[in-house]
Amino acid sequence: MQTLYVRTIYATGDPAKLDGVLDALRSEAPGLLSQNPGYHRYGLFADREIGKILMGSWWESENDRAESDARLGERRAQLLAPFADTVTADDWEAVSYTPTLQVAPGMWLRTGQVELDPSDAPLYRQAFDEKGRPQLEALDGAVSATLFMNAAAGRANVGALFRDRDTLAASRGPQSAIRGAFLKKARATLRSLEEFELIMVHRPQV
């Protein structure tokens, strides 16, 4: 599986100011991203109740990701400014992911932030690819499962996308059982668990 290079942006702010910024990102982000070499795809997610935005852009190489950030960082900050009181950017490698996707707004994402010993990163990746991802993909209503890693920092981000909010809710118990068994064997620690609505997804035409 080809490793892709991902930049995630996690922003929090006043929920009352969220929709206007989501509209601006939907309008501008695809065009801005598409002007950059190596652009692969973009996803925009939100938690409207608490006031959170999660977005991720996927790139063909580390260099493409870095150069795009240098070009787009200022405009991204301007777009987020009316809403965001905090903004956190992270770089990841997408090392295991569902290869064929049929994705649409209105789907829901569950993410888990994991910490592990950096020396365990290769085994964690292999176990997720061979066992974790197939188990998640088999859940009722599951659309995809993804593992992002920053191996040097001992960090991982696991995402599972579901068809709608009802199937997301129904999966909480079954996925918790999968997560508990997997993390125990992997000697990893879950640091956070969050859920987001998919607002938009964009892939350039090839």
Disulfide bonds with the S-S distance in Angstrom:
none
